């Protein structure tokens, strides 16, 4: 895509979560389970990403960080939450007291609340070889990685006054522990004496480098005077920096951590920062949190944000839908789609006898209006009233009768039961739910002997990473119902016969998504009795 072709997309949601590791995903899961729309924006640079495995997480012991992230994303998406790959450049206020979350590529998200789950950056000591082995054989946390180096030759390099803090833990893990005082400034000599008395080998002098063996693993720690201390694992205590740059435009400033080793974002007991509506969770607020604690903190903050939104809505006597706001905004500007019927609809329905038809996710009405022209009695349904207003205006202009029905496809009793000879959903963005309510709502609307037609884009190209956060995708296709969700519910049903379920080239028709070249099509018929 050339820069001249780029069009920034504006999304709207209840909550934007900046950062998609344990804290951010846990917060998003809580928010999504409260029927709030949530968009997670993740740059993919979690603090623990260099580690091969994570430990101390009850029920997830020993899994890789990426495995936890993959499962967490799927759980968030199962409630209709979106996870976008992207980097946030800054967050600002809008005139109506919402937040504008800007991505580096120009897309942006407007949200009622924002949760900062951006984590920390570990600032490693300037010693050759530390960064190369960081998160594997150069470690800092005895709880995260200590058991894995038990009984091995451990060299702990002390680079600041807090560096002796974990020595007792590593001494318990291995008898072969050497402590090197690389920078002893501020260290109490009496502590050194206690360690020596306990049998800990203490060396003094600056470290020159970490020596890598022929096998690529740590082999030794070399001091500046070229003395070598054999090592299988090296312990260092990094300093840290809160990832808070995107929020500086709101006036958020990190504060010094009591340890003196870095800064953090300060919050109250609910996770709220000093900026109204901006919350923070996870390592960005507390560097001591392991993954389990970060997830718990995110879950807690997500709950607090949900309380905050509910309180606002009660005071405003409103029951807002973030998805409705998102689509209403998209239909607030110029016409989005071509106005033509989708080619698959024309091909699949052209031979059917006209009856009652329900077009779900009607948008601007290209399909609904074509069906009406073919003699169908059409109900056009959409979550956006602005979209339906366009359908109604165009129907009046063409002297066609189309009933417009504003409904959330996931609502209870969204559509008339067993009332339509054709239920059609082309590229409908219906958020997923774990119980598949949206699928059942569409199936239940089909009359005996009627036809269900569901068409979506082939998602595989949409899932492929762009490889460049400067050109991210502003939508998450896996947060919405897929053709396969319908097929799975129909496969074992004796009431339905799947007539078509296949991937095929996209036929001529609407030009709404010309960059998608293949569709997945499902046509099924409900038995007449």
C-alpha positions as CSV (number, residue, x, y, z in Angstrom):
1,X,0.0,0.0,0.0
2,X,1.4,3.4,-0.9
3,X,1.2,6.4,1.4
4,X,-1.1,8.1,-1.1
5,X,-3.6,5.2,-0.9
6,X,-3.7,5.2,2.9
7,X,-7.0,6.2,4.6
8,X,-6.9,6.4,8.4
9,X,-9.7,4.4,10.0
10,X,-11.4,5.8,13.1
11,X,-12.8,3.1,15.5
12,X,-15.0,3.6,18.6
13,X,-15.3,1.4,21.7
14,X,-16.0,1.6,25.4
15,X,-12.5,0.7,26.5
16,X,-9.1,0.8,24.7
17,X,-6.4,-1.3,26.3
18,X,-2.8,-0.3,25.4
19,X,-0.6,-3.4,25.8
20,X,-1.7,-7.0,25.1
21,X,0.3,-9.2,27.5
22,X,-1.1,-10.8,30.7
23,X,-2.4,-7.6,32.4
24,X,-3.9,-6.1,29.3
25,X,-5.6,-9.3,28.1
26,X,-7.0,-10.0,31.6
27,X,-8.4,-6.5,31.8
28,X,-10.0,-6.8,28.3
29,X,-11.5,-10.2,29.3
30,X,-13.3,-8.6,32.3
31,X,-14.5,-5.7,30.2
32,X,-15.8,-7.9,27.4
33,X,-17.7,-10.1,29.8
34,X,-19.6,-7.0,31.0
35,X,-20.9,-6.6,27.4
36,X,-18.6,-3.7,26.8
37,X,-16.7,-3.2,23.5
38,X,-13.0,-3.4,24.0
39,X,-10.1,-3.0,21.6
40,X,-6.6,-4.1,22.7
41,X,-3.6,-2.6,20.9
42,X,-0.5,-4.7,21.2
43,X,3.0,-3.8,19.9
44,X,4.2,-7.3,20.7
45,X,7.1,-6.3,22.9
46,X,6.2,-7.8,26.3
47,X,8.7,-7.6,29.1
48,X,9.0,-11.4,29.3
49,X,9.2,-12.1,25.6
50,X,12.9,-13.1,25.7
51,X,12.1,-15.9,28.1
52,X,11.6,-19.5,26.9
53,X,9.1,-20.4,29.6
54,X,7.2,-18.7,32.4
55,X,6.9,-20.1,35.9
56,X,4.9,-19.6,39.1
57,X,1.6,-19.3,37.2
58,X,-0.8,-21.7,38.8
59,X,-2.4,-23.9,36.1
60,X,0.0,-22.6,33.4
61,X,3.3,-23.6,34.9
62,X,6.1,-23.9,32.3
63,X,4.2,-22.6,29.3
64,X,5.8,-20.2,26.9
65,X,4.9,-16.5,27.1
66,X,3.6,-16.7,23.5
67,X,1.3,-19.7,24.4
68,X,-0.3,-17.7,27.2
69,X,-0.8,-14.7,24.9
70,X,-2.3,-16.9,22.2
71,X,-4.8,-18.4,24.6
72,X,-5.6,-15.1,26.2
73,X,-6.3,-13.4,22.8
74,X,-8.7,-16.2,21.9
75,X,-10.5,-15.8,25.2
76,X,-10.9,-12.0,24.7
77,X,-12.0,-12.6,21.1
78,X,-14.6,-15.2,22.2
79,X,-16.4,-12.3,23.9
80,X,-16.2,-10.0,20.8
81,X,-13.1,-8.1,22.0
82,X,-10.6,-7.2,19.4
83,X,-6.8,-7.5,19.6
84,X,-5.0,-5.3,17.0
85,X,-1.3,-5.5,16.3
86,X,-0.1,-1.9,16.4
87,X,1.9,0.7,18.4
88,X,0.3,3.6,20.1
89,X,2.0,6.9,19.5
90,X,0.0,9.1,21.8
91,X,-3.3,9.4,23.6
92,X,-5.2,12.7,23.8
93,X,-8.6,14.0,24.9
94,X,-11.5,14.7,22.6
95,X,-13.9,17.6,22.9
96,X,-16.6,15.2,24.4
97,X,-14.2,14.0,27.1
98,X,-13.4,10.7,25.4
99,X,-9.8,9.5,24.6
100,X,-8.3,9.5,21.1
101,X,-5.7,6.6,21.0
102,X,-3.5,7.3,17.9
103,X,-1.5,4.5,16.3
104,X,1.8,5.2,14.5
105,X,0.3,4.3,11.2
106,X,-2.4,7.0,11.4
107,X,-5.4,4.8,12.5
108,X,-7.0,5.7,15.8
109,X,-9.4,4.5,18.4
110,X,-11.9,6.7,20.3
111,X,-12.7,5.2,23.7
112,X,-14.6,6.2,26.9
113,X,-11.8,4.7,29.1
114,X,-8.2,3.7,28.5
115,X,-6.2,1.1,30.4
116,X,-2.4,1.4,30.2
117,X,-0.9,-2.1,30.3
118,X,2.3,-1.2,28.5
119,X,4.7,-2.7,31.1
120,X,8.3,-1.9,31.8
121,X,11.5,-1.8,29.9
122,X,14.4,-3.5,31.6
123,X,17.5,-1.3,31.5
124,X,20.3,-3.8,31.5
125,X,23.8,-3.1,32.9
126,X,26.3,-2.1,30.2
127,X,28.3,-5.3,30.3
128,X,29.1,-7.1,27.0
129,X,27.1,-10.3,26.6
130,X,24.3,-9.5,29.1
131,X,21.8,-8.5,26.4
132,X,22.7,-11.4,24.2
133,X,21.7,-14.0,26.8
134,X,19.0,-12.0,28.6
135,X,16.0,-14.0,29.6
136,X,17.7,-17.3,29.0
137,X,21.0,-17.8,30.9
138,X,21.2,-14.2,32.1
139,X,18.4,-13.8,34.6
140,X,17.3,-11.6,37.4
141,X,14.3,-13.2,39.2
142,X,14.8,-16.3,41.4
143,X,11.1,-17.0,41.3
144,X,10.8,-16.8,37.5
145,X,13.9,-18.8,36.5
146,X,15.7,-19.8,39.7
147,X,14.6,-23.5,39.8
148,X,15.9,-24.0,36.3
149,X,19.4,-23.1,37.3
150,X,19.5,-25.0,40.6
151,X,22.7,-26.7,41.5
152,X,24.5,-25.0,38.6
153,X,27.4,-22.6,38.7
154,X,25.7,-19.2,39.3
155,X,27.5,-15.9,39.2
156,X,25.5,-12.9,40.5
157,X,26.8,-9.5,39.4
158,X,25.9,-6.7,41.8
159,X,25.5,-3.4,39.9
160,X,23.6,-1.3,42.4
161,X,22.8,-1.0,46.1
162,X,19.8,-3.3,45.9
163,X,21.8,-6.0,44.2
164,X,22.3,-8.1,47.3
165,X,18.5,-8.5,47.8
166,X,18.1,-11.9,46.1
167,X,21.4,-13.4,47.1
168,X,19.8,-15.5,49.9
169,X,17.4,-17.1,47.4
170,X,20.0,-18.0,44.9
171,X,22.2,-19.4,47.8
172,X,19.3,-21.7,48.6
173,X,19.1,-22.8,45.0
174,X,22.8,-23.7,44.5
175,X,25.9,-24.2,46.6
176,X,28.0,-23.0,43.7
177,X,27.1,-19.3,44.0
178,X,29.6,-16.5,43.4
179,X,28.7,-12.9,44.0
180,X,30.8,-10.3,42.1
181,X,30.6,-6.7,43.4
182,X,30.8,-4.9,40.1
183,X,29.6,-1.6,41.7
184,X,29.6,-1.8,45.5
185,X,28.6,1.8,46.0
186,X,25.9,2.1,48.7
187,X,26.2,-1.5,49.9
188,X,26.5,-2.1,53.6
189,X,29.7,-3.9,54.4
190,X,28.0,-5.8,57.3
191,X,25.8,-7.5,54.7
192,X,28.9,-8.7,52.8
193,X,30.3,-10.1,56.1
194,X,27.1,-12.0,56.8
195,X,27.2,-13.6,53.3
196,X,30.8,-14.5,53.6
197,X,30.1,-16.1,57.0
198,X,27.4,-18.1,55.3
199,X,29.9,-19.5,52.8
200,X,29.1,-17.3,49.8
201,X,32.1,-16.7,47.5
202,X,32.4,-12.9,47.3
203,X,34.6,-11.2,44.6
204,X,35.2,-7.5,44.0
205,X,36.0,-5.7,40.8
206,X,34.3,-4.6,37.7
207,X,33.1,-7.2,35.2
208,X,34.4,-7.0,31.6
209,X,32.1,-9.4,29.8
210,X,30.0,-12.5,29.7
211,X,32.0,-15.2,28.0
212,X,30.0,-17.4,25.4
213,X,31.2,-20.9,24.9
214,X,31.5,-22.8,21.6
215,X,28.0,-24.2,22.1
216,X,26.5,-20.6,22.2
217,X,25.8,-20.8,26.0
218,X,27.2,-18.8,28.8
219,X,30.6,-20.3,29.9
220,X,32.1,-17.7,32.3
221,X,32.1,-14.2,33.7
222,X,35.3,-12.4,32.9
223,X,36.4,-9.5,35.2
224,X,38.2,-6.4,34.0
225,X,41.5,-7.9,35.1
226,X,40.8,-10.9,32.8
227,X,40.1,-13.3,35.7
228,X,37.4,-15.8,34.6
229,X,34.8,-17.3,36.9
230,X,33.2,-20.4,35.4
231,X,29.4,-20.0,35.1
232,X,26.3,-21.7,33.7
233,X,24.0,-18.9,34.6
234,X,24.4,-15.2,35.4
235,X,22.2,-13.1,37.6
236,X,22.0,-9.3,37.1
237,X,19.6,-6.8,38.6
238,X,18.3,-4.4,35.9
239,X,17.0,-1.0,36.3
240,X,13.6,-0.3,34.7
241,X,11.6,2.3,32.9
242,X,7.8,2.6,32.7
243,X,6.5,2.6,29.1
244,X,4.3,5.7,29.6
245,X,5.4,7.8,26.6
246,X,2.0,7.6,24.8
247,X,0.3,9.1,27.8
248,X,2.6,12.1,28.3
249,X,0.2,14.2,26.1
250,X,-2.4,13.7,28.8
251,X,-0.1,15.0,31.5
252,X,0.8,11.5,32.9
253,X,4.2,11.4,34.5
254,X,5.8,8.3,36.0
255,X,7.0,8.6,39.6
256,X,10.2,7.2,41.1
257,X,9.9,3.7,42.5
258,X,10.9,3.4,46.2
259,X,13.8,1.1,45.3
260,X,15.5,4.0,43.4
261,X,15.9,1.6,40.4
262,X,13.4,3.2,38.0
263,X,10.0,4.7,37.7
264,X,6.4,3.5,37.6
265,X,2.9,4.8,36.9
266,X,1.1,5.7,40.1
267,X,-2.5,4.6,40.6
268,X,-5.1,4.4,43.4
269,X,-6.6,1.2,44.8
270,X,-8.9,0.9,41.7
271,X,-6.1,1.3,39.2
272,X,-7.1,4.8,38.3
273,X,-4.3,7.3,37.5
274,X,-4.4,11.0,38.3
275,X,-5.9,11.5,34.8
276,X,-9.6,10.9,35.0
277,X,-10.7,7.9,32.8
278,X,-7.1,6.6,32.4
279,X,-6.3,3.5,34.3
280,X,-3.1,1.4,34.6
281,X,-2.4,-2.3,35.3
282,X,0.5,-4.7,35.5
283,X,4.2,-4.1,35.5
284,X,3.8,-0.5,34.5
285,X,2.6,0.1,38.1
286,X,4.7,-2.5,40.0
287,X,7.9,-4.1,38.7
288,X,7.8,-6.9,41.2
289,X,4.8,-8.6,39.5
290,X,5.3,-11.9,37.9
291,X,2.9,-12.9,35.1
292,X,0.3,-14.3,37.5
293,X,0.2,-11.2,39.6
294,X,0.1,-9.0,36.4
295,X,-2.9,-11.0,35.1
296,X,-4.7,-10.7,38.5
297,X,-4.0,-7.0,38.5
298,X,-5.4,-6.5,35.0
299,X,-8.5,-8.5,35.9
300,X,-9.0,-6.3,39.0
301,X,-8.6,-3.1,37.0
302,X,-10.8,-4.3,34.2
303,X,-13.6,-4.8,36.8
304,X,-13.0,-1.4,38.2
305,X,-13.3,0.2,34.8
306,X,-16.6,-1.7,34.2
307,X,-17.9,-0.3,37.5
308,X,-16.9,3.2,36.3
309,X,-18.7,2.9,33.0
310,X,-21.8,1.4,34.6
311,X,-21.9,4.3,37.1
312,X,-21.7,6.9,34.2
313,X,-24.5,5.1,32.3
314,X,-26.8,4.9,35.4
315,X,-26.3,8.7,36.0
316,X,-27.1,9.4,32.3
317,X,-30.0,7.0,32.3
318,X,-28.5,5.3,29.3
319,X,-27.6,1.7,28.3
320,X,-24.9,2.4,25.7
321,X,-23.6,-0.1,23.2
322,X,-20.0,0.5,22.1
323,X,-20.5,-1.5,18.9
324,X,-23.5,0.6,18.0
325,X,-21.4,3.8,18.5
326,X,-18.6,2.3,16.3
327,X,-20.9,1.6,13.4
328,X,-22.9,4.8,13.8
329,X,-19.7,6.7,13.4
330,X,-18.7,4.8,10.3
331,X,-22.0,5.6,8.7
332,X,-21.8,9.3,9.7
333,X,-19.8,10.3,6.6
334,X,-19.9,9.7,2.9
335,X,-21.4,6.5,1.4
336,X,-19.2,3.6,2.3
337,X,-20.2,0.9,-0.1
338,X,-20.9,0.7,-3.8
339,X,-24.7,0.2,-3.5
340,X,-24.5,-2.9,-5.6
341,X,-25.8,-6.3,-4.4
342,X,-23.1,-8.8,-3.4
343,X,-22.4,-11.1,-6.3
344,X,-22.8,-14.3,-4.2
345,X,-26.3,-13.2,-3.1
346,X,-27.3,-12.7,-6.8
347,X,-25.9,-16.1,-7.7
348,X,-27.3,-18.1,-4.8
349,X,-30.7,-16.5,-4.5
350,X,-31.6,-15.8,-8.1
351,X,-33.4,-19.1,-8.5
352,X,-35.4,-19.0,-5.2
353,X,-39.1,-18.1,-5.2
354,X,-39.5,-14.7,-3.4
355,X,-40.9,-14.8,0.1
356,X,-39.9,-13.0,3.3
357,X,-36.2,-12.1,3.6
358,X,-34.1,-10.9,6.5
359,X,-30.8,-9.2,5.6
360,X,-28.6,-9.1,8.8
361,X,-25.9,-6.5,8.9
362,X,-27.7,-4.7,6.0
363,X,-25.3,-1.7,6.1
364,X,-26.4,0.8,3.4
365,X,-28.8,-1.7,1.9
366,X,-27.3,-2.9,-1.4
367,X,-28.5,-6.5,-0.8
368,X,-31.8,-5.6,0.8
369,X,-32.8,-3.2,-2.0
370,X,-31.9,-5.8,-4.7
371,X,-34.0,-8.4,-2.9
372,X,-36.9,-6.0,-2.8
373,X,-36.6,-5.4,-6.5
374,X,-36.8,-9.1,-7.1
375,X,-40.1,-9.3,-5.3
376,X,-39.0,-10.3,-1.8
377,X,-40.7,-8.8,1.3
378,X,-37.5,-7.6,3.0
379,X,-36.5,-6.7,6.5
380,X,-33.2,-4.9,6.7
381,X,-31.5,-5.3,10.1
382,X,-28.4,-3.5,11.4
383,X,-27.1,-2.3,14.8
384,X,-26.6,1.2,13.3
385,X,-29.6,3.4,13.0
386,X,-27.6,5.7,10.7
387,X,-27.1,2.8,8.3
388,X,-30.8,2.0,8.4
389,X,-31.7,5.6,7.8
390,X,-29.7,5.4,4.5
391,X,-31.5,2.2,3.6
392,X,-34.8,3.8,4.2
393,X,-34.0,6.9,2.2
394,X,-32.8,4.9,-0.8
395,X,-35.8,2.6,-0.6
396,X,-38.1,5.6,-0.7
397,X,-36.2,7.1,-3.6
398,X,-36.6,3.8,-5.6
399,X,-40.3,3.4,-4.4
400,X,-39.4,0.1,-2.7
401,X,-40.9,-1.2,0.5
402,X,-38.2,-2.3,3.0
403,X,-38.8,-2.7,6.7
404,X,-35.9,-1.4,8.7
405,X,-35.2,-3.1,12.0
406,X,-32.5,-1.9,14.3
407,X,-31.2,-4.8,16.4
408,X,-28.0,-6.2,17.9
409,X,-27.8,-9.7,16.4
410,X,-26.6,-10.9,19.8
411,X,-29.6,-9.6,21.7
412,X,-32.3,-11.8,23.1
413,X,-35.1,-12.2,20.6
414,X,-33.2,-10.1,18.1
415,X,-35.4,-11.4,15.2
416,X,-38.7,-13.0,14.6
417,X,-38.6,-16.7,15.1
418,X,-39.1,-19.0,12.1
419,X,-40.4,-16.1,10.1
420,X,-38.2,-15.7,7.1
421,X,-37.8,-17.8,3.9
422,X,-34.3,-16.4,3.5
423,X,-31.9,-15.2,6.1
424,X,-28.8,-13.6,4.6
425,X,-25.7,-12.2,6.2
426,X,-22.9,-10.9,3.9
427,X,-19.7,-9.8,5.7
428,X,-21.8,-9.1,8.8
429,X,-19.6,-8.0,11.8
430,X,-21.4,-9.8,14.6
431,X,-19.2,-10.1,17.7
432,X,-18.6,-13.6,19.0
433,X,-20.0,-14.9,22.3
434,X,-18.9,-18.2,23.9
435,X,-22.5,-19.5,23.7
436,X,-22.9,-18.7,20.0
437,X,-26.0,-16.7,20.6
438,X,-25.7,-14.7,17.4
439,X,-25.5,-17.9,15.3
440,X,-28.6,-19.3,17.0
441,X,-30.5,-16.0,16.5
442,X,-29.9,-16.2,12.7
443,X,-30.7,-19.9,12.5
444,X,-33.9,-19.5,14.6
445,X,-35.1,-16.8,12.3
446,X,-35.2,-19.2,9.3
447,X,-38.7,-20.5,8.5
448,X,-39.2,-24.3,7.9
449,X,-38.1,-25.0,4.4
450,X,-36.2,-21.7,4.3
451,X,-32.6,-20.9,3.4
452,X,-29.7,-19.5,5.3
453,X,-26.9,-17.8,3.3
454,X,-23.8,-16.6,5.2
455,X,-20.8,-15.2,3.4
456,X,-17.6,-13.9,4.8
457,X,-14.1,-13.0,3.5
458,X,-11.4,-15.7,3.6
459,X,-9.8,-14.8,6.9
460,X,-6.3,-16.3,6.3
461,X,-4.9,-13.3,4.4
462,X,-6.4,-11.0,7.1
463,X,-4.7,-13.0,9.9
464,X,-1.3,-12.8,8.3
465,X,1.0,-10.4,10.1
466,X,1.9,-7.3,8.2
467,X,5.4,-7.5,9.6
468,X,5.4,-3.7,10.1
469,X,3.5,-1.9,12.8
470,X,3.6,1.2,10.6
471,X,0.9,-0.5,8.5
472,X,-1.4,-2.3,10.9
473,X,-4.9,-3.6,10.4
474,X,-7.6,-1.6,12.2
475,X,-10.0,-4.6,12.6
476,X,-9.6,-8.0,14.2
477,X,-11.5,-10.5,12.0
478,X,-11.3,-13.2,14.7
479,X,-13.4,-11.2,17.1
480,X,-16.5,-11.7,14.9
481,X,-18.6,-14.7,13.9
482,X,-17.2,-16.8,11.1
483,X,-18.9,-19.0,8.5
484,X,-17.3,-21.9,10.3
485,X,-19.2,-21.0,13.5
486,X,-22.5,-21.5,11.6
487,X,-21.2,-24.7,9.9
488,X,-20.2,-26.2,13.3
489,X,-23.7,-25.7,14.7
490,X,-25.4,-27.1,11.7
491,X,-23.2,-30.1,11.0
492,X,-24.7,-32.5,13.5
493,X,-28.3,-31.1,13.2
494,X,-31.0,-33.3,11.7
495,X,-33.0,-30.2,11.1
496,X,-30.6,-28.7,8.6
497,X,-29.0,-29.7,5.3
498,X,-25.8,-27.9,4.3
499,X,-26.0,-27.4,0.5
500,X,-22.8,-25.3,0.0
501,X,-19.8,-24.8,2.3
502,X,-16.7,-23.8,0.3
503,X,-14.1,-21.2,-0.4
504,X,-14.4,-19.6,-3.8
505,X,-13.2,-16.6,-5.8
506,X,-15.2,-13.4,-4.9
507,X,-17.7,-12.8,-7.7
508,X,-18.4,-9.4,-9.4
509,X,-20.6,-7.2,-7.3
510,X,-20.0,-4.7,-4.5
511,X,-16.6,-3.0,-4.6
512,X,-16.6,-2.7,-0.8
513,X,-13.6,-5.0,-0.3
514,X,-11.7,-5.2,-3.6
515,X,-8.5,-6.3,-1.8
516,X,-10.3,-9.5,-0.7
517,X,-10.2,-12.0,-3.5
518,X,-11.8,-15.1,-2.0
519,X,-15.0,-15.7,0.1
520,X,-16.2,-18.5,2.3
521,X,-19.8,-19.3,1.4
522,X,-22.4,-21.3,3.4
523,X,-25.8,-22.1,2.1
524,X,-28.1,-24.3,4.2
525,X,-31.8,-25.3,4.1
526,X,-34.0,-25.9,7.1
527,X,-36.2,-28.9,6.8
528,X,-39.9,-28.2,6.1
529,X,-41.2,-30.2,9.0
